Amino acid sequence: MKVGAVVVAAGTGSRAGGEKPKQYQLIGGRPVVWWALKSFCDHPSISHIQPVIGAGQTDLFASATEGLAIEPPVIGGETRQESCRRGLEAIARHDVTHVLIHDAARPFVSADLISRVITGLEKHESAIPGLAIADTVKKAPYGTIEQTIDRSGLWTVQTPQGFAFAAIRDAHEKARQSGQSSLTDDAAVAELAGLEVAIIPGAAENRKMTTSADLAEADRALSASFHDLPDIRTGMGIDIHPFAEGDHVMLCGVPIAHTHRLAGHSDADAALHALTDAILGAIGEGDIGTHFPPSDPTWKNAASSIFLAKAVELLGRRGGRIGNVDIAILAEAPRISPHLAAMKATLAALLGIAEDRIAIKATTTEKLGFVGRGEGITAFATVLVRLPG
C-alpha cells in the first residue's frame, strides 16, 4: 500500500466567528490546520499530504504551515465535495494506491486512529471511523418531538476516511457527472457509487471545531499540557550583521524596504539568528553554525526561518515548548516600529505560540558605535522554554 492524505481546509468557518476562518485560528499556540496536518506529517505510513484551501487563503495557509513537509496546496471548489475531488486529482500524480481524506477542522486526529483506518483498508475497499450513538435519538424537525428513532446501528462518523484511491476518484467523478454536488462526506460519495464502506472505531477526542466554544475548549486542553512541563530553562542569543548593497533587510522573517541589505551567508536575518541561538542554547544544542555551517553552500541565501524551524523541531523532539521570547533590535535605520505587528504574527506561526508571548523592541544607539554610524544591525534574543522533568 502507498497511502496519501488529502486534508481539506477550504471552508470559511463562519460559525466559529473571529477575523480568520476557523482552520487558521490558534489553539495551543498553533493554527487548527497545523495540528491536523502535523499528525499526518508525523505518521510513517503516509507518503504524501495534499492540502486543499479556499480561494484567497494562500498567504494565510503559507504562514500557518511553514516548515511542514506537505505538497503545495490546491484551491478548492464551492462545496466540500468539489474540494475533495480537486484534492484527489492533485495527489493522483504520486501514484498512491490508497488515500485518507481528512477535515482540517479536526485537529486532534491521532496516529493510532490514522493507523486503524489504514489497517481497515487492508480488508475493505473503504474504511471510515465512527462512534456508535449512545444517547436516545428524537426526530423533532419543528421543535416538537415527532418520533423516537431506534438508535441501534446508528453511528456518527468522523475523518480521516480511507479509500482505495482509484475507486474513490472514480466515485467522485461519477457523482460530479450525475449532478450531485452537496454530499457532506466522502463515504456518501462512495455509497452513491455502490462501494462497500466499513465502519471502524473512531475516537471521542477526534472532535470537529465548529463554534468559538469548540476553539476555546481546544485551546484550554492544549494549553493545560504546558503546565505539565516543570523543567524551565532560559537561553540568550546575539547576532550582528553589517550592511551591504541592496534594497531591503530581513528581520523576524519580514522584508523591510531600506537603502541596504544585511550581509551574510543566508538572508542575514539578525533577529531570527539571535532567536535560533537562544533556543539552541536553552536546550544545550550548540548554535546555528553547528547545524548550518556557513561553509556549506546549501545555506547560501537561505531563509533564516529554516534555522529557526530546526531549533523548534529539536525542542519538540524532547517534548518541550516555548514559554515566551523577548527580542531587542538595535538599528539607526530602517524604522522597525511600523513592522512590529507583522513580525509578531510571523513569529507566532513559526514558534507555535500566541502573539502575547512575543515581545519585540527596537532602539537606536544614539549615534554611538558601528550601529550608530549606520554600518549594521545588532539583535538580542532571550527565550524561556519548558521541558518534561
Beta strands, then each sheet from edge to edge (+ up, - down):
strand 1: 3-9
strand 2: 26-27
strand 3: 30-31
strand 4: 46-53
strand 5: 74-75
strand 6: 98-103
strand 7: 126-132
strand 8: 137-139
strand 9: 147-149
strand 10: 155-157
strand 11: 161-164
strand 12: 198-201
strand 13: 231-245
strand 14: 248-251
strand 15: 254-257
strand 16: 260-262
strand 17: 321-330
strand 18: 358-363
strand 19: 376-387
sheet 1: 5+ 4+ 1+ 6+ 11- 7+ 10-
sheet 2: 5+ 4+ 1+ 6+ 11- 7+ 12+
sheet 3: 2+ 3-
sheet 4: 8+ 9-
sheet 5: 16+ 13- 19+ 17- 18-
sheet 6: 14+ 15-
end
